[in-house]
């Protein structure tokens, strides 16, 4: 019993090390990794390569799959290229297993030492995240090293050997057992490395070890299936397609195992190396066989997971009809309608931002970041469309309207960037350091946030109506917003002077949020300037009085 507990403890340590590496890399390079997945999909081979690279960094094909599911749900990626990415992701996970299967025990203390030093003494967030990665790697190497030692005495256990012998005689049962273990562990990498360690100690015979590896690859589909159960049918297609690859592949590989198991020795006589070689060959075979079939598999997934009537493809612009370019007035009206879509995205991003700061939900951070990618795509489409409109012959008022659309489109894109690059970074910092706001401080932030949402709606109305009075309201709201930001900053410093603990710990975070919300509000208010200027309602430095605003 003690040996079994020790083994389970080492497995838990291995899983924890994998988790540390994955979370550290996501925090340090999450945006870049997501960008790599979203852009490297021009063809299926580039998509597979991006999946291989990202998963080799994250050490989790499930994490890659969740990102892809989010992209597909938001309309940022079609199912077929997402499935190509998953095929590459499975190979990337096998590459990591190959590297860790070497005798790297000598690096373990160095990784732990360097990781601890960087994490505790690092001044920058990214440095601390990379320290977390190094610690996780050290823990993984320690767990692998200890598992070899822990499993060696289990050979003398008659009960354990009888169980393993029974599994060896029932390959289908062994396949299912390994699949269930992988589902419970949520990491095929950890299970494959555990199988390799048990093979080194002589506890597992190669034939059973090979079957268990195939079972681990089968079970690797389960975590993504379970993680996407609550999502819409479109986003679940990636998980279903990945399951199709693995079920077909593992059953076929198990049936053909007697015909190729002796050939695996060609790559090396070491039983542990043979285990990871089979893991690599299996995933390479899936890539080679299915890379040409991702279209039919995607179609099958669409039939299995039918989209509901409410599902929409939010990636493509809805209203930018290129046949209308010959009539600038119509084209400009269509571009304005598309701007409203961006406004809706910005509003949803702002609502989710408030929820992130309230609940510390890291998953919401990823959703907001994905929404900014969607916003950027629509922004680019509007920009190109307006450029095409401007090449046509237009009246003076049409030219002015085209400039207003381009300017407001750019300002909304800047708002999205502030939310994604600044506020989400602040939210991640709050979550990492477990910071909290004082009761009064959070009330002020909520009020400030609510005013930004109100001004967003007002700005959209001003943009669509060109109404001078509404533009004046937006301008005056900006002035009040600036005054309130100063008042909230003063009350924050007053709380600091009273030495409230929550205020002291979250002071920089609080002020940065106020600053970024003020920047967002300034971008929104900019839509009022050309309208007020055209109406002669602006002085060089401030708004004229109401009775002087009307042009003569």
DOTOR-410263 format. One line per 2 residues: their letters; for each residue x, y, z of C-alpha. Coordinates in pm, 1 decimal, always signed. Example, Ala and Ser with C-alpha at 12.3 -4.5 7.8 and 13.67 -1.06 7.14 Angstrom:
<atoms>
AS = +1230.0:-450.0:+780.0; +1367.0:-106.0:+714.0 .
</atoms>
This chain:
<atoms>
XX = +0.0:+0.0:+0.0; +285.2:+237.8:+86.6 .
XX = +444.8:+176.1:-253.2; +116.8:+244.8:-428.9 .
XX = +72.8:+571.9:-238.4; +428.9:+671.5:-330.4 .
XX = +357.3:+596.6:-696.8; +36.3:+799.5:-693.2 .
XX = +222.2:+1081.8:-519.8; +484.6:+1088.2:-795.9 .
XX = +211.3:+1086.7:-1060.7; +48.1:+1383.0:-884.8 .
XX = +386.4:+1560.2:-876.5; +429.6:+1497.6:-1248.5 .
XX = +82.9:+1635.9:-1322.3; +153.4:+1939.9:-1107.0 .
XX = +478.7:+2002.2:-1292.7; +296.8:+1982.6:-1626.8 .
XX = +38.1:+2228.0:-1495.0; +304.4:+2474.6:-1379.7 .
XX = +475.8:+2466.6:-1718.6; +146.9:+2512.2:-1902.1 .
XX = +14.6:+2799.4:-1687.2; +353.9:+2971.6:-1686.2 .
XX = +380.3:+2965.3:-2064.4; +18.7:+3081.5:-2109.6 .
XX = +73.3:+3372.9:-1874.9; +407.2:+3468.4:-2029.8 .
XX = +327.0:+3418.2:-2396.7; -48.3:+3348.7:-2410.2 .
XX = -128.1:+3628.8:-2653.2; +156.1:+3534.3:-2887.3 .
XX = +60.7:+3166.8:-2881.9; -302.4:+3249.5:-2955.1 .
XX = -189.5:+3473.4:-3239.6; +26.2:+3192.3:-3380.8 .
XX = -273.9:+2961.6:-3383.6; -500.6:+3221.0:-3546.2 .
XX = -270.3:+3330.6:-3831.3; -77.5:+3016.6:-3929.9 .
XX = -377.6:+2854.5:-4099.0; -328.8:+2952.5:-4462.1 .
XX = -297.1:+2583.9:-4549.9; -335.5:+2259.4:-4359.0 .
XX = +37.6:+2198.0:-4329.0; +106.4:+2542.6:-4183.1 .
XX = -185.9:+2485.7:-3946.6; -40.6:+2152.7:-3831.0 .
XX = +298.8:+2317.2:-3783.3; +151.1:+2593.1:-3567.6 .
XX = -30.5:+2334.4:-3354.7; +290.4:+2138.1:-3312.4 .
XX = +483.5:+2446.9:-3202.3; +222.2:+2578.4:-2961.2 .
XX = +161.5:+2240.3:-2796.7; +533.8:+2175.5:-2759.4 .
XX = +543.2:+2497.8:-2558.7; +221.5:+2441.7:-2361.2 .
XX = +281.4:+2065.9:-2312.0; -92.6:+2007.7:-2344.4 .
XX = -291.8:+1933.3:-2659.8; -606.5:+1984.0:-2448.8 .
XX = -507.4:+2346.0:-2378.3; -448.4:+2397.4:-2750.4 .
XX = -785.8:+2240.7:-2824.8; -964.9:+2474.1:-2583.2 .
XX = -808.4:+2777.7:-2752.1; -913.4:+2644.2:-3092.5 .
XX = -1267.2:+2575.8:-2970.6; -1288.1:+2936.8:-2856.1 .
XX = -1165.8:+3058.3:-3197.0; -1417.6:+2841.6:-3381.3 .
XX = -1698.9:+2957.5:-3152.5; -1608.5:+3323.3:-3215.3 .
XX = -1586.5:+3265.1:-3590.1; -1212.8:+3334.2:-3599.3 .
XX = -1127.7:+2993.9:-3744.1; -1305.5:+2731.6:-3953.1 .
XX = -1334.3:+2375.8:-3823.0; -1118.1:+2214.4:-4094.3 .
XX = -798.9:+2417.3:-4027.4; -864.2:+2382.8:-3653.3 .
XX = -859.6:+2004.3:-3695.1; -531.2:+2033.6:-3885.9 .
XX = -392.7:+2229.9:-3592.0; -505.1:+1952.3:-3356.4 .
XX = -324.8:+1689.4:-3561.4; -6.9:+1893.9:-3526.3 .
XX = -79.9:+1949.8:-3157.4; -82.3:+1576.1:-3091.6 .
XX = +257.9:+1544.9:-3258.8; +386.1:+1838.6:-3049.8 .
XX = +283.5:+1658.0:-2731.5; +469.1:+1346.3:-2851.7 .
XX = +781.4:+1555.7:-2917.4; +777.3:+1671.7:-2554.7 .
XX = +747.3:+1309.7:-2439.7; +1048.1:+1222.8:-2655.7 .
XX = +1258.7:+1495.7:-2495.0; +1157.7:+1415.1:-2137.7 .
XX = +1218.5:+1043.4:-2185.9; +1592.5:+1106.4:-2205.2 .
XX = +1795.3:+1089.6:-1884.7; +1771.0:+1455.2:-1783.8 .
XX = +1789.0:+1394.5:-1409.9; +2107.4:+1601.6:-1381.3 .
XX = +1913.0:+1908.8:-1496.1; +1647.2:+1867.8:-1227.1 .
XX = +1821.0:+2050.2:-938.6; +1939.8:+2327.2:-1172.5 .
XX = +1588.1:+2380.8:-1310.1; +1441.8:+2396.3:-959.3 .
XX = +1712.5:+2633.3:-835.5; +1696.6:+2869.2:-1132.2 .
XX = +1317.3:+2861.1:-1139.1; +1288.4:+2938.1:-768.7 .
XX = +1540.5:+3222.6:-792.4; +1376.1:+3380.6:-1097.1 .
XX = +1025.8:+3343.6:-951.7; +1107.8:+3494.1:-612.1 .
XX = +1345.8:+3768.5:-726.4; +1198.4:+3852.9:-1066.8 .
XX = +1077.5:+4210.6:-1092.6; +873.4:+4163.2:-1407.7 .
XX = +565.9:+3948.5:-1444.9; +702.0:+3756.9:-1743.1 .
XX = +1023.2:+3672.2:-1557.3; +820.3:+3527.0:-1271.1 .
XX = +611.4:+3327.0:-1516.3; +924.9:+3181.8:-1674.8 .
XX = +1049.3:+3097.6:-1326.4; +725.7:+2905.6:-1276.8 .
XX = +798.1:+2716.5:-1600.6; +1147.2:+2620.4:-1482.6 .
XX = +1013.2:+2498.7:-1146.1; +747.7:+2294.5:-1325.2 .
XX = +1010.2:+2137.9:-1550.7; +1224.1:+2052.1:-1248.5 .
XX = +927.4:+1888.5:-1074.5; +849.5:+1684.4:-1385.7 .
XX = +1208.4:+1557.1:-1404.5; +1203.1:+1477.5:-1031.4 .
XX = +874.7:+1287.0:-1065.2; +1000.7:+1083.0:-1361.3 .
XX = +1319.8:+998.5:-1173.5; +1131.8:+892.7:-861.2 .
XX = +871.0:+688.5:-1049.5; +1142.9:+461.2:-1184.3 .
XX = +1263.5:+394.3:-829.2; +915.1:+358.2:-680.2 .
XX = +787.5:+111.2:-939.8; +1090.0:-121.5:-921.7 .
XX = +982.5:-293.2:-591.1; +630.9:-346.0:-728.4 .
XX = +769.5:-630.5:-941.6; +783.0:-840.9:-626.5 .
XX = +412.0:-783.2:-558.9; +223.6:-1093.8:-667.0 .
XX = -109.3:-909.0:-677.1; +21.8:-629.8:-898.2 .
XX = +186.1:-872.5:-1138.5; -133.6:-1080.0:-1165.4 .
XX = -330.7:-767.4:-1255.0; -74.4:-667.7:-1516.0 .
XX = -67.4:-1020.4:-1658.0; -446.3:-1016.7:-1687.0 .
XX = -431.0:-683.5:-1868.5; -167.6:-825.8:-2101.0 .
XX = -403.6:-1106.8:-2195.4; -692.3:-861.0:-2259.1 .
XX = -558.6:-586.7:-2489.1; -898.8:-419.4:-2533.8 .
XX = -942.8:-397.1:-2156.4; -588.8:-258.4:-2121.2 .
XX = -672.2:+1.3:-2388.3; -981.9:+111.5:-2196.1 .
XX = -798.4:+120.7:-1859.7; -525.8:+346.4:-2002.4 .
XX = -787.4:+566.4:-2168.8; -972.5:+613.4:-1839.2 .
XX = -647.1:+692.1:-1654.5; -561.3:+954.2:-1916.3 .
XX = -904.9:+1110.0:-1886.5; -871.0:+1127.0:-1506.6 .
XX = -518.6:+1268.1:-1530.3; -612.3:+1512.4:-1811.3 .
XX = -264.9:+1459.7:-1956.5; -157.2:+1196.8:-2209.3 .
XX = +198.4:+1327.8:-2166.3; +201.0:+1236.9:-1796.5 .
XX = +50.5:+892.2:-1857.2; +294.4:+808.2:-2138.9 .
XX = +589.3:+914.9:-1922.4; +452.5:+703.5:-1635.3 .
XX = +424.4:+402.8:-1868.7; +783.9:+460.7:-1984.8 .
XX = +904.5:+476.9:-1622.6; +724.8:+154.0:-1533.4 .
XX = +880.4:-9.1:-1839.5; +1231.1:+95.9:-1728.9 .
XX = +1178.5:-70.4:-1391.8; +1066.7:-390.4:-1562.0 .
XX = +717.7:-367.6:-1417.9; +557.3:-357.3:-1764.9 .
XX = +637.2:-585.0:-2054.6; +675.2:-409.2:-2391.4 .
XX = +361.5:-563.9:-2543.5; +138.2:-438.7:-2258.6 .
XX = +320.1:-104.3:-2252.5; +246.5:-53.4:-2623.9 .
XX = -123.2:-125.9:-2568.5; -134.7:+117.5:-2277.1 .
XX = +27.4:+388.3:-2491.3; -245.0:+344.4:-2752.2 .
XX = -502.1:+366.2:-2472.0; -342.6:+688.4:-2347.2 .
XX = -377.9:+836.3:-2694.4; -740.9:+727.0:-2706.2 .
XX = -812.5:+878.2:-2364.1; -646.6:+1206.5:-2462.6 .
XX = -964.0:+1292.6:-2656.6; -1181.7:+1277.4:-2343.6 .
XX = -1062.2:+1591.0:-2153.3; -1140.0:+1817.9:-2449.0 .
XX = -1481.4:+1654.4:-2496.6; -1566.0:+1707.4:-2128.7 .
XX = -1425.7:+2062.2:-2117.2; -1646.5:+2174.4:-2408.2 .
XX = -1969.6:+2005.5:-2295.9; -2128.1:+2334.7:-2191.8 .
XX = -2028.9:+2520.7:-2509.2; -2223.6:+2576.0:-2828.9 .
XX = -2235.4:+2298.0:-3092.1; -2001.3:+2480.2:-3332.5 .
XX = -1715.0:+2508.8:-3083.6; -1754.4:+2141.0:-2984.0 .
XX = -1679.4:+2026.0:-3338.4; -1305.0:+2051.3:-3273.4 .
XX = -1333.1:+1811.4:-2979.4; -1550.4:+1571.7:-3179.7 .
XX = -1309.8:+1574.8:-3475.0; -1014.1:+1511.8:-3247.3 .
XX = -1205.7:+1218.5:-3093.9; -1271.3:+1076.0:-3442.0 .
XX = -898.1:+1086.3:-3519.1; -802.8:+914.1:-3195.5 .
XX = -1075.9:+649.3:-3183.5; -1018.3:+537.1:-3541.7 .
XX = -640.9:+556.5:-3503.4; -610.0:+374.5:-3171.2 .
XX = -845.2:+89.5:-3267.4; -667.6:+42.7:-3599.2 .
XX = -324.6:+57.0:-3432.6; -434.1:-197.9:-3170.3 .
XX = -563.3:-437.5:-3436.6; -237.7:-407.1:-3633.8 .
XX = -6.0:-417.6:-3330.2; +105.9:-782.3:-3385.5 .
XX = +227.0:-687.8:-3733.6; +449.0:-393.4:-3640.5 .
XX = +548.6:-426.4:-3273.8; +874.4:-604.4:-3359.6 .
XX = +968.0:-327.4:-3603.8; +958.3:-67.8:-3324.0 .
XX = +1285.7:-216.7:-3196.0; +1444.8:-78.0:-3512.8 .
XX = +1442.6:+265.2:-3346.1; +1621.3:+139.8:-3033.7 .
XX = +1641.7:-156.1:-2796.6; +1561.3:+41.0:-2480.5 .
XX = +1202.4:-54.9:-2381.0; +1127.9:+292.3:-2241.5 .
XX = +1246.5:+454.8:-2563.3; +1029.9:+213.9:-2760.6 .
XX = +726.9:+334.5:-2563.7; +780.2:+700.0:-2656.3 .
XX = +876.8:+601.0:-3011.5; +539.4:+428.6:-3052.0 .
XX = +370.4:+737.3:-2908.2; +546.6:+953.8:-3165.8 .
XX = +487.4:+714.2:-3458.3; +118.8:+684.5:-3372.6 .
XX = +63.2:+1061.2:-3379.6; +272.3:+1103.9:-3693.7 .
XX = +60.7:+833.1:-3859.0; -256.2:+1019.0:-3758.3 .
XX = -116.0:+1338.2:-3909.9; -15.3:+1172.3:-4236.9 .
XX = -338.8:+974.0:-4275.7; -592.7:+1238.7:-4171.9 .
XX = -430.8:+1561.1:-4298.9; -593.2:+1502.5:-4637.5 .
XX = -927.9:+1414.6:-4481.3; -985.9:+1714.4:-4254.2 .
XX = -1253.1:+1846.3:-4491.7; -1470.7:+1532.1:-4478.0 .
XX = -1411.0:+1496.7:-4103.5; -1513.3:+1860.7:-4050.9 .
XX = -1830.8:+1793.6:-4253.3; -1899.1:+1485.2:-4040.1 .
XX = -1852.9:+1691.4:-3724.1; -2096.6:+1950.7:-3859.3 .
XX = -2357.4:+1677.0:-3902.8; -2293.5:+1535.1:-3557.5 .
XX = -2290.4:+1876.6:-3387.2; -2549.7:+2074.2:-3578.3 .
XX = -2549.7:+2449.6:-3524.1; -2861.8:+2601.3:-3375.3 .
XX = -3048.9:+2880.4:-3550.8; -2886.1:+3133.7:-3316.7 .
XX = -2529.1:+3040.9:-3411.6; -2358.9:+3301.3:-3630.4 .
XX = -2037.3:+3328.3:-3818.8; -1900.9:+3639.9:-3650.7 .
XX = -1571.9:+3638.2:-3836.6; -1696.9:+3770.2:-4169.8 .
XX = -1852.3:+4115.1:-4207.1; -2229.4:+4093.8:-4242.4 .
XX = -2314.7:+4413.0:-4425.8; -2015.4:+4503.7:-4645.4 .
XX = -2166.3:+4428.9:-4984.5; -1902.6:+4493.7:-5251.8 .
XX = -2167.0:+4521.4:-5521.9; -2280.3:+4843.9:-5348.5 .
XX = -1943.8:+5016.9:-5394.1; -2064.9:+5176.2:-5715.9 .
XX = -2315.2:+5374.4:-5507.4; -2112.5:+5543.1:-5228.7 .
XX = -2418.9:+5654.1:-5031.3; -2541.5:+5295.3:-5001.6 .
XX = -2192.2:+5160.3:-4931.1; -2138.8:+5415.4:-4654.1 .
XX = -2469.6:+5316.3:-4493.7; -2360.0:+4951.5:-4499.6 .
XX = -2023.4:+5041.4:-4345.5; -2204.2:+5230.5:-4070.1 .
XX = -2414.6:+4923.1:-3993.2; -2096.7:+4717.4:-3967.8 .
XX = -1956.4:+4971.8:-3722.9; -2253.1:+4894.2:-3497.9 .
XX = -2133.8:+4533.8:-3483.1; -1796.9:+4651.6:-3353.9 .
XX = -1979.2:+4862.3:-3097.1; -2165.7:+4551.6:-2979.4 .
XX = -1837.9:+4361.8:-2945.7; -1680.2:+4646.6:-2748.2 .
XX = -1982.2:+4659.2:-2518.1; -1960.4:+4284.8:-2452.6 .
XX = -1586.0:+4314.2:-2388.6; -1648.5:+4590.7:-2134.5 .
XX = -1917.9:+4388.5:-1957.1; -1691.1:+4083.8:-1938.0 .
XX = -1403.5:+4302.7:-1817.3; -1609.1:+4418.0:-1519.9 .
XX = -1700.7:+4054.3:-1451.9; -1334.0:+3948.5:-1466.1 .
XX = -1236.4:+4201.4:-1199.9; -1534.7:+4098.5:-988.5 .
XX = -1493.8:+3718.8:-1009.0; -1122.7:+3664.0:-1093.5 .
XX = -1231.9:+3419.7:-1365.5; -923.2:+3347.2:-1578.2 .
XX = -1132.9:+3178.6:-1848.5; -1309.9:+3510.6:-1906.2 .
XX = -971.5:+3671.7:-1972.9; -916.6:+3431.4:-2262.5 .
XX = -1265.8:+3499.3:-2395.8; -1211.5:+3875.5:-2394.2 .
XX = -878.2:+3833.8:-2571.3; -1045.6:+3617.4:-2837.4 .
XX = -1313.2:+3882.4:-2882.4; -1046.3:+4143.0:-2955.1 .
XX = -912.7:+3918.0:-3233.2; -1265.3:+3907.0:-3377.2 .
XX = -1293.4:+4286.3:-3347.6; -961.2:+4330.9:-3529.4 .
XX = -1080.5:+4117.9:-3821.0; -1398.8:+4320.9:-3867.5 .
XX = -1202.4:+4645.1:-3821.9; -969.2:+4545.5:-4106.3 .
XX = -1265.7:+4460.4:-4329.4; -1428.6:+4799.5:-4267.5 .
XX = -1100.4:+4982.6:-4324.6; -1044.2:+4812.6:-4660.0 .
XX = -1407.6:+4864.1:-4761.0; -1392.8:+5236.9:-4681.5 .
XX = -1068.5:+5266.8:-4875.9; -1247.6:+5117.6:-5176.8 .
XX = -1538.1:+5360.2:-5128.0; -1301.2:+5657.7:-5115.8 .
XX = -1165.0:+5565.7:-5458.8; -1509.0:+5635.4:-5605.9 .
XX = -1644.7:+5977.6:-5694.6; -1825.8:+6116.2:-5389.1 .
XX = -2001.1:+6433.7:-5281.9; -1850.0:+6651.6:-5009.5 .
XX = -2088.7:+6516.8:-4745.8; -2016.4:+6157.0:-4851.0 .
XX = -1642.8:+6221.2:-4825.1; -1690.3:+6366.1:-4477.3 .
XX = -1899.2:+6065.9:-4371.6; -1637.1:+5826.7:-4505.4 .
XX = -1374.0:+6002.9:-4294.4; -1598.0:+5982.2:-3987.1 .
XX = -1646.6:+5606.6:-4036.3; -1273.6:+5546.4:-4073.3 .
XX = -1194.6:+5759.6:-3766.0; -1457.5:+5599.4:-3541.9 .
XX = -1363.5:+5251.8:-3667.0; -1003.9:+5323.4:-3563.2 .
XX = -1106.6:+5457.9:-3222.9; -1318.3:+5150.7:-3146.9 .
XX = -1025.2:+4930.1:-3245.9; -805.4:+5125.7:-3003.1 .
XX = -1065.9:+5068.6:-2730.9; -1047.8:+4695.2:-2798.8 .
XX = -669.5:+4706.1:-2773.9; -682.0:+4891.0:-2440.8 .
XX = -917.5:+4626.0:-2302.1; -709.1:+4338.3:-2439.6 .
XX = -355.1:+4464.0:-2384.2; -403.5:+4673.4:-2070.1 .
XX = -713.5:+4585.2:-1870.5; -677.1:+4209.1:-1925.0 .
XX = -313.7:+4230.1:-1817.4; -425.3:+4412.4:-1503.3 .
XX = -694.0:+4148.1:-1444.9; -435.0:+3870.5:-1479.6 .
XX = -211.7:+4054.2:-1233.1; -498.7:+4080.0:-985.6 .
XX = -568.5:+3706.6:-1018.5; -202.6:+3604.9:-991.0 .
XX = -133.8:+3813.1:-681.5; -478.1:+3753.9:-526.2 .
XX = -539.2:+4124.7:-484.2; -869.8:+4273.0:-373.9 .
XX = -1015.7:+4622.0:-377.1; -1158.1:+4799.2:-77.2 .
XX = -1537.7:+4813.3:-64.7; -1543.1:+5184.8:-149.0 .
XX = -1277.7:+5145.1:-415.3; -1471.8:+4873.0:-596.4 .
XX = -1790.0:+5082.4:-585.6; -1602.5:+5367.1:-752.5 .
XX = -1461.1:+5137.6:-1020.9; -1805.6:+4993.0:-1088.6 .
XX = -1955.7:+5340.9:-1119.3; -1674.7:+5452.5:-1349.5 .
XX = -1720.3:+5141.0:-1560.0; -2097.6:+5194.1:-1580.5 .
XX = -2042.1:+5547.6:-1707.7; -1809.6:+5417.9:-1979.9 .
XX = -2082.8:+5176.9:-2092.7; -2336.7:+5460.7:-2095.1 .
XX = -2103.2:+5682.0:-2298.5; -2039.1:+5397.0:-2543.1 .
XX = -2412.6:+5375.8:-2617.6; -2429.8:+5753.1:-2647.8 .
XX = -2129.3:+5757.4:-2882.3; -2291.0:+5495.7:-3107.6 .
XX = -2607.4:+5707.8:-3120.6; -2405.9:+6020.3:-3205.9 .
XX = -2222.1:+5831.1:-3480.3; -2543.0:+5711.3:-3642.6 .
XX = -2747.6:+6032.5:-3603.4; -2494.9:+6315.8:-3648.7 .
XX = -2712.3:+6500.4:-3395.5; -2548.7:+6816.0:-3254.2 .
XX = -2735.1:+6806.6:-2922.3; -2638.8:+6444.8:-2861.1 .
XX = -2279.5:+6524.4:-2956.3; -2287.0:+6808.0:-2700.9 .
XX = -2414.0:+6564.1:-2436.4; -2126.4:+6327.3:-2512.2 .
XX = -1871.5:+6608.1:-2495.3; -2009.5:+6732.4:-2164.8 .
XX = -2012.7:+6374.0:-2033.2; -1641.0:+6356.2:-2114.6 .
XX = -1578.1:+6668.8:-1909.6; -1772.7:+6527.8:-1614.2 .
XX = -1590.4:+6198.1:-1656.2; -1254.9:+6371.0:-1625.4 .
XX = -1366.3:+6554.5:-1311.6; -1496.0:+6233.6:-1157.7 .
XX = -1170.7:+6053.5:-1235.1; -986.7:+6322.4:-1039.9 .
XX = -1237.1:+6293.9:-752.6; -1202.5:+5914.7:-741.3 .
XX = -824.0:+5944.9:-744.1; -841.4:+6189.7:-452.5 .
XX = -1066.9:+5958.8:-251.6; -833.2:+5669.9:-327.6 .
XX = -536.2:+5864.5:-190.3; -744.9:+5951.8:+114.3 .
XX = -796.8:+5580.8:+178.1; -424.8:+5529.1:+133.5 .
XX = -355.7:+5787.6:+401.7; -594.1:+5604.8:+634.2 .
XX = -376.8:+5294.3:+579.0; -650.8:+5061.2:+458.2 .
XX = -477.3:+4732.4:+378.0; -679.5:+4642.5:+66.1 .
XX = -626.4:+4991.2:-74.0; -250.7:+4975.9:-14.8 .
XX = -213.9:+4637.1:-183.4; -423.8:+4724.6:-489.8 .
XX = -332.6:+5092.9:-522.7; -138.7:+5072.6:-848.4 .
XX = -398.3:+4839.9:-996.3; -683.5:+5072.8:-899.0 .
XX = -521.3:+5381.0:-1050.5; -424.2:+5197.7:-1368.6 .
XX = -783.7:+5084.0:-1419.6; -908.3:+5441.6:-1375.3 .
XX = -649.7:+5560.3:-1626.2; -742.3:+5298.9:-1887.1 .
XX = -1116.3:+5359.0:-1850.6; -1049.9:+5730.5:-1896.9 .
XX = -852.9:+5655.0:-2215.4; -1139.8:+5441.0:-2343.9 .
XX = -1387.6:+5718.7:-2273.8; -1169.4:+5968.7:-2460.4 .
XX = -1168.0:+5746.9:-2770.4; -1545.7:+5717.0:-2753.4 .
XX = -1600.0:+6090.9:-2709.9; -1389.2:+6167.9:-3018.0 .
XX = -1690.0:+6093.0:-3240.2; -1849.7:+6417.6:-3117.7 .
XX = -1567.0:+6649.3:-3228.8; -1625.8:+6667.5:-3607.4 .
XX = -2002.1:+6711.2:-3555.0; -1958.5:+6995.7:-3305.5 .
XX = -1684.0:+7152.2:-3512.1; -1897.9:+7149.3:-3826.3 .
XX = -2179.0:+7314.1:-3626.7; -1942.1:+7583.8:-3495.9 .
XX = -2004.5:+7462.3:-3141.5; -1638.5:+7435.2:-3038.3 .
XX = -1390.6:+7691.4:-2921.2; -1023.5:+7620.5:-2951.6 .
XX = -1006.7:+7501.5:-2592.1; -1357.0:+7421.8:-2465.6 .
XX = -1722.7:+7380.8:-2554.2; -1919.6:+7699.1:-2620.5 .
XX = -2228.7:+7774.4:-2422.7; -2553.5:+7620.4:-2547.2 .
XX = -2704.4:+7948.7:-2674.1; -2398.3:+8012.2:-2889.9 .
XX = -2381.1:+7667.4:-3041.8; -2618.9:+7699.4:-3333.7 .
XX = -2460.7:+7813.1:-3659.7; -2597.9:+8133.8:-3813.7 .
</atoms>
